Amino acid sequence: MSPPFRAHPLQAEGVEGHEEPRSGVSVNPTAPGGFHGLDTLRVKSIWGPILAFSSSFHPFSAFPRFSLPFAQWFDPCPPAPGKDCQAIMKVLLLKDPKEDDCGQDPYIRELGLYGLEATLIPVLSFEFWSLPSFLEKLSHPEGYGGLIFTSPRAVEAVELCLEKDNKTEVWRKSLQEKWNAKSVYVVGNATASLVNKIGLHTEGENCGNAEKLAEYICSRESSALPLLFPCGTLKREILPKMLKDKGIPVESLTVYQTIPHPGIQGNLNSYYSQQGIPASITFFSPSGLTHSLKHIQELSGDNIDQIKFVAIGPTTAHALAAQGLPVSCTAESPTPQALAAGIRTALQSHGC
């Protein structure tokens, strides 16, 4: 069972030795709260922000980007008017931890800048299918007008194909260039970043969801060749339907299936027993909601009304509403910055 992934708000961002502490920590059941070696740190000294500010201009700095106004650097959780803001609010994110170039999960870092203590718990696992067939299609870019990626897992399937059949060198020397001569459409910056790492140039990442991406593709695509669309078993039909309705051919290929993470119940039990009821819970997909909601309802009991439920996007928000749960916030875009700002606003009524 994989442990929950947790970090405290605004750890000392590399002020000493220019090394930023990693947000991932190992679970130690003997340590207070089960998480070893971390205590909440509230930065109020003038030197931390000044050094962080100066380091942000160094091209090799590992400091995270500061999104707060200068006056707020001295306290990552400024009080609401007339309210005391000493208590740290805990938020739960139901997603896998993903480190960025700074060695931190970007959602952890952004929430920390708002003075929120976040914990990540994965709720989904994935099994990959049809990789030989996918590799065959990737090996013949001349048969397609471009690629569509709407999830990080589809990009991971590309990497698995290349590694499994030792095609990485062939990809770098020829296939990559041939695909880059075509359009590579993506949803969201997270997926775009992964596509960029396999050497492909992307467009459409700012569309935010599959429906908007379909509109974007329809406004630009003129190729008579089909777009190759690797996807999962739970994909929505809205994107291929919209494209086909506009006469744009799409070839969908299912390359992975979504299954419940085996550690959901144990990790949620551990979180609730150690941390109590979170102020907010964010769901990142309808399937994540499906596999975790029952456990959350049982653990929260009559106190479930205290929780602010948040969705990463409109599709997940609709799934929450269908379950009869109030949606306190839907992120304006599927990015750490938009989600952190939305959660902060949703929690304003709590005074922090």
KEGU-183748 format. One record per residue: residue in one letter; x, y, z of N, C-alpha, C in turn; residue number from 1. Coordinates in steps of 0.02 Angstrom, whole numbers, plus 50000, padded with zeros to 5 digits. Layout:
<setis>
A:X:Y:Z:X:Y:Z:X:Y:Z:NUM
...
</setis>
This chain:
<setis>
M:50043:49940:50000:50000:50000:50000:50044:50062:50000:1
S:50036:50103:49952:50077:50163:49949:50051:50215:49997:2
P:50097:50252:50030:50076:50299:50083:50047:50362:50055:3
P:50008:50398:50096:49988:50465:50076:50048:50508:50065:4
F:50042:50558:50024:50097:50604:50007:50079:50671:50037:5
R:50121:50698:50081:50101:50755:50120:50158:50804:50127:6
A:50143:50867:50128:50193:50918:50140:50163:50974:50179:7
H:50205:51010:50215:50182:51066:50255:50186:51131:50216:8
P:50145:51180:50234:50144:51243:50196:50209:51282:50203:9
L:50232:51307:50146:50290:51351:50143:50347:51330:50187:10
Q:50376:51271:50170:50437:51253:50204:50491:51304:50185:11
A:50546:51304:50221:50597:51355:50210:50627:51347:50140:12
E:50605:51389:50094:50622:51379:50024:50696:51392:50010:13
G:50738:51345:50030:50807:51347:50009:50846:51406:50034:14
V:50824:51440:50089:50860:51498:50113:50930:51479:50134:15
E:50939:51419:50161:51005:51398:50183:51033:51349:50131:16
G:51088:51366:50101:51120:51322:50053:51088:51319:49985:17
H:51037:51360:49973:51003:51362:49909:50976:51293:49889:18
E:50951:51255:49938:50921:51191:49923:50850:51191:49948:19
E:50804:51178:49903:50734:51178:49921:50715:51110:49948:20
P:50685:51106:50008:50664:51041:50034:50612:51010:49988:21
R:50618:50945:49978:50569:50910:49936:50504:50904:49974:22
S:50449:50909:49936:50384:50905:49968:50365:50834:49985:23
G:50395:50783:49954:50379:50714:49970:50413:50694:50034:24
V:50378:50662:50078:50407:50639:50140:50385:50568:50152:25
S:50428:50529:50185:50410:50459:50198:50368:50455:50261:26
V:50323:50407:50261:50280:50398:50319:50317:50359:50372:27
N:50317:50385:50432:50348:50352:50488:50295:50347:50543:28
P:50265:50288:50554:50211:50282:50603:50231:50301:50673:29
T:50296:50301:50689:50317:50317:50757:50324:50391:50768:30
A:50325:50429:50714:50332:50502:50721:50265:50533:50735:31
P:50263:50592:50766:50199:50625:50779:50161:50634:50714:32
G:50099:50612:50713:50058:50619:50653:50076:50571:50598:33
G:50127:50528:50611:50145:50477:50562:50191:50503:50507:34
F:50211:50566:50508:50253:50593:50455:50317:50618:50487:35
H:50372:50589:50466:50435:50598:50502:50472:50661:50481:36
G:50495:50698:50530:50545:50749:50518:50520:50816:50493:37
L:50455:50829:50493:50430:50894:50470:50387:50925:50524:38
D:50399:50988:50536:50355:51027:50579:50331:51086:50539:39
T:50272:51111:50556:50246:51169:50521:50292:51229:50532:40
L:50310:51263:50478:50355:51319:50483:50321:51381:50455:41
R:50315:51432:50495:50284:51495:50474:50340:51546:50465:42
V:50352:51570:50404:50408:51615:50391:50387:51686:50404:43
K:50414:51716:50457:50398:51785:50473:50462:51828:50475:44
S:50521:51796:50472:50583:51833:50471:50590:51870:50405:45
I:50621:51929:50407:50630:51967:50346:50680:51935:50300:46
W:50728:51895:50327:50782:51871:50285:50760:51818:50236:47
G:50715:51775:50255:50692:51722:50209:50664:51751:50145:48
P:50614:51795:50148:50586:51824:50087:50636:51862:50044:49
I:50681:51900:50079:50730:51940:50041:50777:51894:50003:50
L:50802:51841:50037:50847:51795:50003:50810:51758:49948:51
A:50747:51739:49960:50708:51705:49909:50698:51750:49849:52
F:50686:51815:49863:50675:51863:49808:50738:51870:49766:53
S:50797:51876:49800:50859:51884:49762:50875:51821:49722:54
S:50860:51761:49750:50876:51700:49715:50830:51687:49656:55
S:50772:51718:49655:50725:51706:49600:50752:51731:49534:56
F:50804:51774:49536:50833:51800:49475:50892:51759:49451:57
H:50914:51710:49491:50971:51668:49471:50947:51615:49422:58
P:50979:51607:49365:50953:51561:49314:50953:51489:49336:59
F:50992:51471:49387:50994:51402:49409:50962:51393:49477:60
S:50923:51441:49498:50893:51437:49564:50841:51382:49567:61
A:50839:51347:49625:50788:51295:49636:50729:51323:49674:62
F:50727:51389:49685:50672:51418:49723:50608:51414:49682:63
P:50552:51400:49715:50488:51402:49679:50469:51473:49664:64
R:50425:51481:49614:50400:51547:49596:50355:51573:49650:65
F:50366:51636:49669:50322:51668:49718:50266:51703:49683:66
S:50204:51686:49702:50147:51718:49671:50113:51767:49718:67
L:50141:51776:49778:50110:51821:49826:50137:51892:49820:68
P:50097:51942:49834:50122:52011:49838:50176:52015:49892:69
F:50221:52065:49886:50277:52071:49932:50254:52073:50005:70
A:50200:52110:50018:50177:52118:50088:50156:52052:50118:71
Q:50138:52001:50077:50115:51938:50104:50170:51887:50114:72
W:50232:51903:50092:50286:51855:50099:50301:51841:50173:73
F:50287:51889:50217:50306:51881:50286:50259:51833:50323:74
D:50203:51817:50294:50157:51768:50323:50118:51737:50267:75
P:50128:51671:50254:50094:51640:50197:50019:51635:50205:76
C:49993:51650:50263:49920:51644:50274:49894:51707:50307:77
P:49889:51763:50271:49868:51825:50301:49796:51820:50326:78
P:49781:51851:50384:49714:51845:50411:49662:51883:50372:79
A:49601:51855:50371:49545:51893:50344:49529:51949:50392:80
P:49498:52003:50368:49484:52060:50411:49448:52040:50476:81
G:49479:52057:50532:49447:52045:50596:49451:51973:50619:82
K:49490:51930:50585:49493:51860:50602:49564:51841:50622:83
D:49570:51790:50665:49634:51764:50684:49651:51707:50638:84
C:49712:51706:50610:49730:51657:50560:49789:51615:50583:85
Q:49786:51589:50644:49842:51549:50669:49835:51475:50651:86
A:49774:51450:50646:49764:51380:50631:49779:51366:50557:87
I:49816:51313:50545:49830:51292:50477:49772:51249:50453:88
M:49744:51266:50396:49689:51228:50368:49716:51171:50325:89
K:49687:51112:50334:49710:51053:50299:49665:51039:50239:90
V:49697:51025:50182:49659:51009:50122:49684:50943:50095:91
L:49639:50905:50065:49655:50839:50039:49646:50839:49964:92
L:49697:50817:49928:49696:50813:49855:49699:50740:49835:93
L:49648:50718:49799:49645:50647:49780:49677:50637:49712:94
K:49744:50635:49713:49783:50628:49652:49852:50599:49669:95
D:49885:50575:49617:49954:50552:49624:50001:50611:49635:96
P:50054:50603:49675:50105:50655:49678:50147:50655:49614:97
K:50159:50714:49588:50200:50721:49527:50250:50777:49539:98
E:50315:50759:49540:50366:50809:49551:50380:50848:49487:99
D:50390:50913:49495:50410:50954:49438:50486:50962:49438:100
D:50510:51009:49399:50583:51019:49394:50615:51041:49460:101
C:50574:51067:49505:50600:51089:49570:50598:51033:49622:102
G:50574:50974:49602:50571:50918:49649:50511:50921:49696:103
Q:50461:50960:49678:50401:50966:49719:50340:50954:49676:104
D:50286:50929:49707:50223:50929:49672:50198:51001:49668:105
P:50182:51025:49608:50164:51096:49601:50100:51115:49639:106
Y:50055:51068:49649:49994:51084:49687:50010:51095:49760:107
I:50056:51054:49787:50079:51063:49856:50109:51132:49865:108
R:50152:51152:49817:50186:51216:49824:50137:51275:49820:109
E:50092:51273:49773:50044:51328:49765:49999:51334:49827:110
L:49975:51279:49852:49932:51282:49912:49972:51306:49972:111
G:50035:51288:49976:50077:51311:50030:50085:51387:50030:112
L:50086:51416:49971:50092:51489:49966:50031:51524:49994:113
Y:49975:51489:49997:49914:51516:50027:49907:51495:50100:114
G:49958:51464:50128:49956:51444:50198:49913:51383:50211:115
L:49905:51340:50162:49863:51280:50169:49907:51218:50170:116
E:49891:51172:50215:49929:51111:50222:49896:51056:50181:117
A:49929:51033:50130:49898:50986:50082:49926:50916:50090:118
T:49884:50867:50078:49903:50797:50076:49877:50768:50011:119
L:49919:50730:49977:49900:50697:49916:49889:50622:49929:120
I:49832:50597:49907:49818:50525:49912:49796:50501:49843:121
P:49832:50454:49814:49812:50427:49748:49750:50383:49755:122
V:49704:50390:49709:49642:50350:49711:49634:50307:49649:123
L:49678:50316:49599:49672:50278:49537:49738:50244:49519:124
S:49732:50186:49488:49788:50152:49457:49771:50140:49384:125
F:49821:50119:49345:49809:50112:49273:49843:50049:49246:126
E:49809:50017:49200:49836:49960:49165:49838:49977:49091:127
F:49894:49961:49059:49903:49981:48989:49888:49923:48941:128
W:49855:49941:48886:49832:49892:48837:49861:49910:48768:129
S:49857:49861:48724:49867:49872:48651:49931:49910:48634:130
L:49983:49900:48673:50044:49938:48660:50077:49919:48593:131
P:50079:49855:48574:50108:49839:48508:50071:49874:48450:132
S:50005:49874:48455:49966:49908:48403:49979:49983:48403:133
F:49985:50012:48462:49998:50083:48468:50067:50100:48438:134
L:50117:50058:48453:50184:50070:48426:50184:50067:48350:135
E:50146:50020:48323:50141:50015:48250:50114:50079:48219:136
K:50065:50108:48251:50035:50171:48226:50084:50229:48235:137
L:50118:50232:48293:50167:50285:48304:50225:50281:48254:138
S:50238:50221:48229:50294:50211:48183:50277:50233:48112:139
H:50213:50252:48100:50193:50272:48033:50156:50340:48036:140
P:50191:50392:48053:50159:50458:48057:50131:50482:47990:141
E:50156:50454:47935:50132:50476:47869:50058:50458:47858:142
G:50032:50413:47900:49963:50394:47893:49914:50436:47933:143
Y:49940:50487:47968:49897:50526:48012:49908:50601:48003:144
G:49856:50638:48021:49861:50711:48017:49890:50742:48080:145
G:49894:50702:48134:49921:50728:48197:49901:50683:48254:146
L:49915:50707:48315:49901:50670:48376:49857:50711:48422:147
I:49819:50676:48464:49780:50709:48517:49796:50674:48583:148
F:49815:50714:48633:49826:50687:48701:49780:50724:48750:149
T:49738:50688:48784:49695:50720:48834:49709:50696:48905:150
S:49761:50656:48914:49779:50633:48981:49853:50617:48985:151
P:49883:50625:49044:49953:50606:49052:49965:50532:49038:152
R:49915:50489:49052:49924:50417:49043:49934:50399:48969:153
A:49902:50435:48925:49911:50422:48854:49984:50437:48834:154
V:50013:50489:48863:50083:50505:48850:50128:50451:48879:155
E:50110:50427:48938:50148:50373:48970:50147:50311:48925:156
A:50091:50298:48892:50086:50241:48847:50137:50247:48790:157
V:50148:50308:48765:50199:50318:48714:50268:50297:48740:158
E:50284:50321:48800:50349:50305:48829:50358:50230:48839:159
L:50305:50197:48862:50308:50124:48872:50319:50087:48807:160
C:50285:50110:48755:50294:50079:48688:50367:50083:48666:161
L:50395:50142:48672:50464:50153:48648:50515:50115:48689:162
E:50505:50113:48755:50552:50078:48799:50547:50003:48789:163
K:50486:49978:48783:50476:49905:48779:50509:49876:48717:164
D:50506:49911:48662:50532:49884:48599:50598:49918:48578:165
N:50630:49952:48624:50694:49984:48611:50691:50030:48550:166
K:50638:50069:48547:50627:50115:48491:50643:50188:48509:167
T:50670:50198:48568:50683:50267:48590:50730:50303:48542:168
E:50782:50269:48519:50830:50300:48474:50799:50316:48407:169
V:50758:50270:48382:50722:50281:48319:50675:50340:48325:170
W:50643:50345:48383:50598:50401:48395:50636:50467:48392:171
R:50693:50470:48425:50731:50532:48428:50759:50551:48359:172
K:50781:50501:48321:50816:50516:48258:50769:50529:48200:173
S:50707:50501:48202:50665:50512:48143:50591:50523:48159:174
L:50562:50480:48201:50490:50484:48212:50468:50550:48245:175
Q:50509:50572:48292:50493:50634:48327:50486:50692:48279:176
E:50533:50698:48233:50532:50753:48184:50472:50748:48138:177
K:50455:50687:48119:50398:50677:48074:50332:50695:48108:178
W:50325:50678:48172:50264:50697:48208:50261:50772:48220:179
N:50319:50802:48230:50321:50875:48241:50303:50914:48178:180
A:50305:50882:48120:50283:50915:48059:50207:50917:48055:181
K:50174:50884:48103:50101:50883:48105:50078:50918:48169:182
S:50013:50920:48180:49986:50952:48239:49983:50901:48297:183
V:50003:50923:48356:49997:50882:48416:49955:50921:48466:184
Y:49893:50901:48475:49845:50937:48517:49843:50905:48586:185
V:49839:50948:48637:49837:50923:48706:49786:50963:48747:186
V:49763:50931:48801:49722:50966:48851:49763:50976:48914:187
G:49770:51038:48935:49802:51053:49000:49878:51058:48997:188
N:49904:51099:49041:49977:51111:49043:50015:51050:49068:189
A:49984:51012:49114:50019:50953:49141:50032:50902:49086:190
T:49981:50889:49045:49990:50842:48989:50038:50871:48938:191
A:50032:50936:48925:50078:50969:48877:50151:50961:48898:192
S:50163:50969:48963:50231:50963:48988:50260:50894:48974:193
L:50219:50842:48984:50242:50774:48972:50254:50762:48898:194
V:50211:50790:48856:50219:50782:48784:50283:50818:48761:195
N:50296:50876:48790:50358:50912:48774:50420:50870:48792:196
K:50415:50832:48846:50472:50792:48869:50488:50735:48822:197
I:50440:50713:48782:50455:50662:48732:50472:50694:48665:198
G:50483:50760:48666:50509:50794:48608:50459:50821:48558:199
L:50395:50823:48578:50344:50847:48532:50321:50918:48550:200
H:50307:50958:48499:50280:51025:48509:50204:51021:48514:201
T:50175:51060:48559:50103:51053:48572:50066:51117:48556:202
E:50001:51109:48548:49956:51167:48543:49889:51148:48573:203
G:49853:51199:48596:49787:51189:48624:49786:51176:48698:204
E:49845:51177:48731:49847:51160:48802:49806:51207:48846:205
N:49796:51268:48824:49758:51316:48865:49682:51309:48857:206
C:49660:51262:48818:49588:51253:48808:49553:51230:48872:207
G:49586:51190:48913:49560:51173:48979:49520:51110:48983:208
N:49482:51091:48932:49445:51028:48933:49435:51003:48862:209
A:49411:50941:48856:49406:50909:48791:49359:50945:48743:210
E:49304:50972:48770:49256:51006:48727:49287:51068:48695:211
K:49322:51107:48735:49354:51167:48709:49411:51150:48661:212
L:49446:51095:48676:49499:51073:48630:49469:51053:48563:213
A:49412:51018:48565:49379:50998:48502:49361:51060:48461:214
E:49336:51112:48494:49320:51174:48458:49383:51204:48427:215
Y:49438:51202:48466:49501:51229:48441:49525:51190:48380:216
I:49522:51123:48384:49543:51082:48327:49501:51095:48266:217
C:49436:51101:48276:49390:51114:48220:49406:51180:48185:218
S:49431:51228:48223:49446:51294:48194:49512:51295:48155:219
R:49552:51241:48162:49618:51242:48132:49632:51183:48085:220
E:49601:51127:48097:49621:51066:48062:49591:51063:47991:221
S:49633:51046:47943:49609:51040:47874:49633:50976:47840:222
S:49673:50937:47876:49701:50876:47846:49646:50824:47834:223
A:49652:50788:47779:49605:50734:47765:49624:50670:47801:224
L:49686:50669:47828:49709:50610:47865:49679:50611:47935:225
P:49669:50552:47965:49640:50550:48032:49690:50573:48085:226
L:49663:50600:48139:49703:50616:48198:49705:50554:48243:227
L:49764:50536:48266:49772:50477:48310:49759:50498:48382:228
F:49712:50465:48414:49689:50485:48481:49696:50427:48530:229
P:49755:50419:48562:49762:50368:48614:49723:50389:48676:230
C:49685:50343:48705:49641:50362:48760:49631:50304:48808:231
G:49592:50317:48860:49576:50266:48909:49506:50239:48901:232
T:49490:50188:48939:49424:50156:48934:49368:50203:48955:233
L:49384:50253:48996:49333:50297:49022:49328:50363:48984:234
K:49357:50366:48926:49356:50429:48888:49284:50449:48872:235
R:49271:50513:48872:49207:50539:48850:49206:50543:48775:236
E:49148:50535:48746:49142:50533:48673:49135:50603:48642:237
I:49133:50654:48685:49117:50720:48659:49169:50745:48608:238
L:49234:50732:48621:49286:50758:48576:49283:50723:48508:239
P:49286:50656:48504:49282:50625:48438:49217:50639:48401:240
K:49162:50644:48438:49097:50658:48406:49097:50728:48375:241
M:49122:50777:48413:49123:50846:48386:49167:50850:48324:242
L:49223:50815:48325:49268:50817:48267:49236:50783:48207:243
K:49207:50724:48218:49176:50688:48162:49117:50726:48133:244
D:49080:50761:48177:49024:50802:48153:49047:50857:48107:245
K:49109:50878:48116:49138:50931:48073:49178:50902:48015:246
G:49174:50837:48006:49208:50805:47951:49282:50794:47961:247
I:49304:50797:48025:49375:50786:48041:49382:50714:48064:248
P:49416:50671:48027:49422:50601:48046:49467:50591:48108:249
V:49446:50545:48151:49482:50530:48213:49489:50454:48219:250
E:49547:50432:48236:49557:50360:48250:49574:50352:48324:251
S:49526:50329:48362:49535:50319:48434:49566:50251:48446:252
L:49611:50247:48493:49641:50184:48513:49645:50182:48590:253
T:49613:50132:48619:49615:50126:48692:49681:50095:48713:254
V:49720:50133:48752:49787:50109:48772:49794:50099:48847:255
Y:49742:50117:48886:49745:50103:48958:49675:50100:48987:256
Q:49671:50067:49044:49608:50067:49081:49620:50092:49151:257
T:49570:50122:49180:49574:50151:49247:49544:50102:49297:258
I:49581:50089:49351:49557:50044:49404:49568:50079:49471:259
P:49532:50057:49524:49542:50088:49590:49613:50075:49616:260
H:49641:50124:49648:49706:50114:49680:49696:50067:49739:261
P:49740:50017:49746:49730:49968:49800:49736:49996:49870:262
G:49766:50055:49877:49776:50083:49944:49727:50136:49964:263
I:49673:50146:49926:49626:50201:49941:49601:50199:50012:264
Q:49570:50143:50031:49538:50139:50096:49588:50146:50153:265
G:49644:50111:50148:49694:50115:50201:49724:50185:50209:266
N:49738:50217:50152:49766:50285:50156:49717:50336:50183:267
L:49654:50330:50163:49603:50376:50189:49592:50364:50264:268
N:49591:50300:50285:49584:50285:50356:49641:50316:50396:269
S:49702:50309:50369:49760:50337:50403:49756:50413:50407:270
Y:49736:50444:50353:49731:50517:50352:49681:50541:50403:271
Y:49622:50513:50403:49569:50536:50449:49588:50523:50522:272
S:49621:50467:50536:49639:50452:50605:49694:50498:50630:273
Q:49739:50520:50586:49795:50562:50606:49780:50636:50600:274
Q:49743:50655:50547:49734:50726:50532:49663:50752:50546:275
G:49615:50706:50553:49546:50728:50563:49512:50744:50498:276
I:49457:50778:50502:49417:50794:50442:49448:50854:50407:277
P:49464:50848:50342:49495:50904:50307:49446:50961:50295:278
A:49472:51021:50288:49430:51078:50273:49403:51074:50202:279
S:49442:51043:50158:49423:51039:50088:49450:50975:50057:280
I:49412:50947:50010:49435:50889:49971:49426:50906:49897:281
T:49480:50894:49859:49478:50907:49787:49478:50841:49749:282
F:49431:50834:49702:49428:50777:49658:49455:50797:49589:283
F:49493:50752:49559:49526:50767:49495:49496:50730:49436:284
S:49446:50689:49448:49412:50654:49393:49348:50622:49419:285
P:49300:50611:49375:49240:50575:49395:49255:50504:49421:286
S:49303:50470:49391:49320:50402:49413:49352:50404:49482:287
G:49393:50455:49496:49421:50462:49562:49367:50472:49615:288
L:49316:50510:49597:49259:50520:49641:49223:50454:49654:289
T:49211:50417:49601:49175:50353:49606:49209:50305:49655:290
H:49276:50302:49651:49312:50252:49690:49328:50275:49762:291
S:49318:50338:49777:49336:50361:49844:49278:50388:49886:292
L:49222:50405:49854:49169:50440:49889:49140:50399:49947:293
K:49128:50335:49936:49098:50294:49989:49141:50295:50052:294
H:49207:50288:50043:49252:50288:50101:49251:50356:50136:295
I:49250:50410:50097:49249:50477:50126:49184:50489:50165:296
Q:49129:50466:50138:49064:50474:50173:49064:50436:50239:297
E:49091:50376:50238:49092:50336:50300:49138:50367:50352:298
L:49195:50391:50331:49243:50420:50379:49220:50488:50405:299
S:49186:50526:50363:49164:50594:50383:49101:50592:50425:300
G:49058:50544:50413:48996:50538:50452:48954:50601:50448:301
D:48927:50621:50505:48884:50680:50507:48922:50745:50495:302
N:48988:50742:50497:49029:50802:50488:49045:50816:50414:303
I:49017:50777:50369:49033:50786:50299:49011:50855:50274:304
D:48961:50885:50306:48938:50951:50286:48990:51005:50299:305
Q:49040:50990:50340:49093:51039:50355:49143:51045:50297:306
I:49144:50995:50253:49196:50992:50202:49176:51033:50140:307
K:49223:51071:50115:49214:51107:50052:49238:51061:49995:308
F:49191:51040:49953:49209:50996:49897:49227:51038:49836:309
V:49284:51019:49806:49312:51058:49750:49324:51011:49691:310
A:49314:51036:49631:49325:50998:49570:49378:51031:49527:311
I:49419:50990:49494:49472:51017:49451:49444:51045:49386:312
G:49384:51025:49367:49355:51050:49305:49280:51037:49303:313
P:49246:51060:49250:49173:51055:49246:49147:50983:49243:314
T:49183:50938:49210:49160:50869:49207:49157:50838:49276:315
T:49210:50849:49314:49212:50823:49383:49160:50858:49427:316
A:49149:50922:49415:49098:50959:49453:49029:50929:49440:317
H:49014:50912:49378:48949:50881:49362:48942:50814:49397:318
A:48996:50776:49400:48994:50711:49435:48981:50720:49509:319
L:49011:50771:49539:48998:50786:49610:48925:50804:49621:320
A:48899:50848:49578:48829:50869:49585:48782:50810:49576:321
A:48799:50763:49531:48757:50704:49520:48754:50660:49581:322
Q:48805:50664:49623:48806:50625:49686:48773:50663:49743:323
G:48746:50722:49729:48712:50761:49779:48758:50801:49824:324
L:48821:50810:49803:48869:50847:49843:48873:50919:49820:325
P:48874:50966:49866:48881:51037:49846:48952:51050:49821:326
V:48958:51085:49765:49023:51101:49737:49041:51172:49758:327
S:49088:51178:49805:49107:51243:49830:49150:51282:49781:328
C:49185:51245:49738:49230:51279:49691:49246:51232:49633:329
T:49249:51260:49573:49276:51226:49515:49334:51268:49489:330
A:49392:51238:49484:49451:51275:49461:49438:51306:49392:331
E:49458:51368:49383:49448:51402:49319:49486:51368:49263:332
S:49541:51336:49280:49580:51297:49231:49614:51241:49271:333
P:49632:51186:49238:49663:51130:49274:49737:51141:49289:334
T:49750:51193:49328:49819:51211:49345:49825:51219:49421:335
P:49886:51210:49448:49895:51220:49520:49876:51290:49542:336
Q:49892:51340:49501:49878:51409:49521:49803:51422:49526:337
A:49766:51399:49476:49694:51410:49477:49660:51371:49533:338
L:49683:51310:49545:49652:51270:49598:49667:51300:49667:339
A:49729:51320:49679:49747:51349:49743:49707:51412:49758:340
A:49700:51455:49707:49662:51516:49716:49588:51501:49731:341
G:49561:51451:49696:49492:51432:49706:49479:51404:49775:342
I:49524:51360:49798:49516:51331:49865:49521:51386:49918:343
R:49568:51430:49909:49576:51486:49957:49511:51526:49963:344
T:49481:51542:49905:49419:51580:49905:49363:51540:49939:345
A:49359:51476:49924:49306:51434:49953:49312:51429:50028:346
L:49374:51434:50054:49384:51428:50126:49381:51495:50163:347
Q:49370:51549:50128:49370:51614:50160:49319:51617:50217:348
S:49264:51583:50209:49212:51585:50261:49235:51554:50326:349
H:49291:51513:50321:49318:51483:50381:49368:51530:50417:350
G:49383:51585:50385:49425:51636:50418:49498:51629:50405:351
C:49519:51583:50363:49591:51575:50348:49600:51555:50276:352
</setis>
